[in-house]
Amino acid sequence: MAALRVLHVVPYYENAWAYGGIPRVAAAMAQGLARRGHQVTVCTTDACDASARLPARVEPSSRADVTIEVFPNLSNRLAYHLQFFTPVGLGAYLRRHRSAFDIAHLHACRNLPAEFAARILRRANVPYVLSPNGTAPIIERRFAAKRLFDFAFGRGTLRYAARVLAVTEAERRQLVALGVERGRIAIVPNPVEEAHTDGAPAADFRSRYTTGNGAVVLFLGKLTPRKGVDVLVRALARLPHRDATLIVAGNDMGAGAHADALIASLGLGHRVRRLGLLTGRDRLDALAAADVV
């Protein structure tokens, strides 16, 4: 295949650990395409976490040659707490450079970066694919805000995508229920960046966070209602093996207090460890230490 000029548009990128998996999915895809010889550009915002922003210039973590354009949000608080991203200069950049791309990949639904990109790319006849990563249905929280966004901007990003990428069969069914034609949906599981999978020491992690030799069950992800941490806690309570330890690792974005109350009510405080957000090597150590993820 001839080399393509590929644009990725994502509201948060690689080092924005607090926002869950989408930043690293986008980074793994961009770096993988670059290693295959494609010319890859990423447009993102400076969203990082509740109190910090990404620097204006971000270097890719691998040797892959990826150009990363970072646009500042008007408000980091709105970005983090309401997922309302307001990238200054992104629209102008896309209008100037839209003819420089053969294809684009947009990430997540109901965000202004994707909306800007979809409209500008359509006018330039540049096709794009969309990865909702679970964000297409109106679920979980902020229902009114999501309906307002759809009313204001429509569902054009989803409607006009050349392909919509589902990560699982369950997400494919969600998309069909939303009216996406079956022929426009492809199942593409989330990628894993191979450079990030080598040699994590499991024993050190176990000695720090567990007692005994029982099984370690790991939850790794954002703590939001749809992730089902409460189901996992109830399942732990029903296990006949009382020496198993549940480690809950992830940034609290709305489900932490409920999980803590449930853990206390079931008397599981000695069997559940809430570690908060893990980044970089700590995340790999947790994965290596786990018997079940």
N, C-alpha and C positions, 0 to 999 in steps of 0.2 A: 504494500500500500504506500502511495506517495505521502510525504509528510504533510500534515494538516496544521493549520493555524487555529488553535483551540482556545476558546475563552471560557473560564469558569467564573461564575458570579455567585458569591456566597456571603451571607451577612456577617459571618465570623469565621476565622481561619485558624490554622494549625495550633497556635499556642493559646487559644481561647478555651482552656480546659473547662472552665466553669459552665460552658454552654453544651457540654455533652459530646456526642459522637460525631455530629455533622462536620465540625471543623476538621477532624482527622480523616473522615471519609473523603472530604474534598481534597485534602492535602495528599492522601495516598493515591487518589486517582490522578491528580495533576502531576505528581512526581513519576508515577508509572508511565503516563503518556509521554512525558519528556524523555524518559529513559529509552522509549521506543523510537525516538527521533522526531517527535512532533514538537512544534513551537507552541508553548503553553503560557498563557497569561492568566493570572488570577486577579479579579477585582473584588475587594472585600472592604469592610469597615474596620475601625480601630477598636471594636468591642473586645474586651478581654475578660473582665469580671466586674463585681459590684463597685469596685473602687479604682480600678486601673484600666488604662487603655493600651492597645498595642502601639509600638513605635511607628513613626511614619514610614520607616523602611524596615522590612522584615526579610531576613535571609532564610531560604528554605533549609530544612534540617538535613536533607540528603544532598548528594552531589548532583542530583538532577537539576538541569538548567530551567528553572521556572521564574518568570517575571511576576512579581507580586506588587500590585498597586493597592495602597491602603488609603481609604478616604475617611476623614474624621466625622464622627457623628456629632450632630448639634448638641445632643445630651446623652452622656453615658448612663445617666440614671434611667432615662426612658428606654434606652437600649436593653439594659439589664432587667429592670423590673417589669416592663411591659412588652419586651421584644419589639419595640418600635424603633427601627433603625433609620437614621436620617443622614445618609452619607453626602457630605458637602463636596460637590464637584464630580460625582460619579456620572450624572446624566450628561454633563458637558464632555467628559472624557469619552463616553460611549458614542456620542454623536460624532466626535472627531475621528474616532478610530474604528467605527463599525465595519467599514469596508476592509479592514485589516484582518478579519477573521472569517474562516470557512464554516465554522460551526461553534455553538456555545452549549454550555452545560450549566443550568441554573439549579440552585439548591434551596429546598424548603419553600413552603407556600406562605402567602400573606406577609411578605416583607417588601419594603420599598426597593431595595437593590434588584430583586428579581423582577418587580413590576417595571421599573425603569428599563431594565435590559430587554425584557420581552417586547415592550412597545417599540423601542428603538431598533431592535434586531428585525422585527417583523417588517418595518418600513424599509429596511435595507435588504430584505429577502435573505437574511441569514438564518438558517434553521437552528433550532435549539431543542435540547432534551431537558426534561425536568425530573429531578429526584425529590419527591416530597418528604421521604424519610419519616412517614407517619404524620405529617402536618396537614394533609389535605382535608380530612374530615374536621368538623367542628366538634371537638371533644375536650374533655378534661377541665378547662377553666377559661375564664375571660370570654365567655360565649358572646356577650353583647358586643365586645370590641371586635371579635372576629366577624360577626355578622355585619357590623358597621364597615369594616374593611372591605368585605365582599360587595356591599352596597356601593361604596365609594369607587372602588377600582374594578369591580366585576371579577369574573373568574377567567379572564383572558389568558393569563399565564398558563393555566392548566388546559384551557380549551384549544389553544393554538400550538401547543408543543408537538413537535414532530414525533417524539416518543416520550412516554412517561415511564420512568423506571421504578418498579416496585422491588423491595428487597426480599419479600417473602410472598408466598401464595396468599396469606391473610391480607397483606396490603393490596395485592392485586384485586381481591374481592371488594375491598373498600373502594378502590378507584372505579371499578365497574358500577358499584352502587351509586357513585357520584355522577355517573353518566359518561365516563371515559370509555370510548370504544375499545373492545378487547384487542383489536388489531394494532392499536397504538401503544399497548402496554407490553413491556418486556421485563422479565424478572432478572435482576442483576444483584446478587448478594453483596453486602458490604465488603469492601476490600480490607486486607491486612497489609500494612507496610512491613515487608520482610526485614528491613534493616532494624526494626524495633523489637525483634523477637528473640534475640540471642542471650543466652546465659544468665537469666535472673536467678539469684540465690533464694530458694524457697525456705531453707532452714532458718535463715536470719529473720525473715518475716514472721514465721511461725513462733519463734522464740519471743518476739516482741509483743505479739498480739493474741496469742492463744495459750492455753494451759493444757497439759496432757497430750495424748496422742490421737485424740478423736478426729473425725473428719472435719474438714474446713469447707464450709459453703460460702461462696462469695457472690454478693451483688455488687456490680460495678456499673454505675451510670447515674444520670441525674435523678434526684429524688423528686419526682412529680407523680401526681395521682395515677396516671395511666401506666406507670411502670410496675405497679402491683407489689410494692414492698410489703404491704399489709398481708397479702396472700402468702408471701414467703415466710413472714414471721409466724402466721398461724400454722403453716405447714411444719415449721421447726417445732412448735409446741406439740405436735402430734407424732413426732418421730419417737420410736421406741428406744433409739440410741441417745441417751441423755448426755453423752460426752461430745456430741457434735457442736461446733462453734459456727455461728453465722456472723460474717463480716459484711457490714453495709458500708460501702465506700462510694461517695459521690457528693456533688454539690447539692445542697438543699434548695430546691426551687418550688417548695410548696407542700411537701409531704412529710417533712422531717418530724414536726411536732406530733402529727397523728401516729407515725411509726413509734416514736418514743413513748407515747401514752399507751399504745397497744403492747409494747414490750413490757412496760411496767405492770399492766393489768394482768398479763399472762405469767408474770413472775420469771421472765427470761433475761433479766438484767445481767446475770452472770454468764449467759451463753451467747449474747449478742454484743458485738463491738461496732459502734458507729464511729468511723474514722474520718468522715468528712471527705473533702476533695483530695484525691491522689493524682499526682502528675508525674510525668517522665518515668524514671526508673522505679519509683515507688509503686506505680501502677503495674509495671511488669512483674515486680516482686510479688505483688498480691495475686496475680494470675498464676504465677509459678507455684505459689504455696497452696492454691485451692485444689481440693479434690473434685468439687462441683462448682460450676459457674452458672 
